Amino acid sequence: MAQFKMDISQLSGQWPDLCARCAKTGTQLVPVLAQHAKNEIGWHVPLCKDHVRDWELVQYRNRLGMLILGMAMLSVALLTWFLQPLVMANPGRDSRFLATFFFGLLSAAPFGVVLAIWAKSPIRIEEVQGRLATITGVHSQFADKMREFLIPPPLPQLDQDQLFTSKRYRPKSESSREGLTLLFASTIFVSAILGMAAGLFAGPINEATANCDMYSWRYVWLSLAAVALIGLALMRPWYFWLWRFGFVISVVFLVVALILLILMKWVAVPPKYIFALLYGFGPMIVLAFRVLRPIIRVGRVRHPEHAASCSFLGAITYGCTALVVAEFSWDGLYLFVYIAAVASALFLSQQSYDLASWPYCNCCTNWLVWQRIAAFACHSIDMTRLLDDGVILSLTRLKSYRERASLNDCDLSLYFCQRCSKQGTFLIELMECKARGKNNKTTLYTVDRWEFPPLTEA
């Protein structure tokens, strides 16, 4: 069975003379059952005479298939129970029960596949995303015929009486020498301090937990201490504790962390590895949110490659410093510190690159604020032409919706400066919804950004 997507507003419209089940001609429109239509009223599909009662047949086959599957599993289990003593000499009772249970469940796979092919799935709306509905359970030829409805409608005739001068947004990738020096020096210094601390404390902790089981309560308390230290470093400055709710929030945070750690211990997640991951990645989390992000913002580092390089060097400095302090030891926590350094080098580089690429205001050089506008039922090529021409007032005449953009539709966002208000930089970002992967999951991809003049000039 195949599937396709189409506009919800067209579900009650015209359909081709082609059976949705077998792709034969000579059809009639049959209403879809409410349980398969997701509350879409008036939905009909074309079916031939042989498939008019298709939903009733599928329901009957599904019920009969479940009964057959249960009987088949029970038969295989009973057969295994009585045949095992003939195959194995003196089988234990536990072994007999295990074999019966294992082969009984294993038999569900082949029987289930055969019965699923025989029963088929009903014609139904699988999901609704924005203005598009995913319809599944149809014939492949019928799906190919209906995919022409996916082509977005062309743009209407737009007014050309009021245009705005627009241009593609191409910011300068530059950074001040002071900001870049501050970022490089702070990152290397803090990373070295964190690596030294990680290397010094790892040895005593390894010795104290050398004879502990990986599920020991000692690792739970160590994990809670690591969570407390990381949370303390990520909180606001010390005046946070002077706030009347600051202490209460901290206590609640620690209690929730302790409950989660105990639950992980009960579900057989070794607390030893949880503590090791917190110990290795905790300093890098502090570096990312307490050093890199504020300095890139305050220092106005707007060269993505420079920001990514400093972050990469910071993570490597963290690992190398810990390696030297540990005297090149690879035991216990040291190994997790080195793994965290390598993994964080890639993560921090990407995070700093994205942060330095964020658009900024040309007047006050502050970072712009992002706000989503809406999704539009048109193709990105047409929307690109509209934004290039500066006919943005005609956007009100296009079909828009607040939900996430559907397949092949566009999504517009606005960037503006809160400090400069109407005199600052205004950007419009165009994104297109495309399908990717084997499951055809929809993802928004950035097409481009356009810069428009301040509202005072418009």
Order of alpha helices (4+ residues) and beta strands (2+ residues): beta-beta-alpha-beta-alpha-alpha-alpha-beta-beta-alpha-beta-alpha-alpha-alpha-alpha-alpha-alpha-alpha-beta-alpha-beta-beta-beta-beta
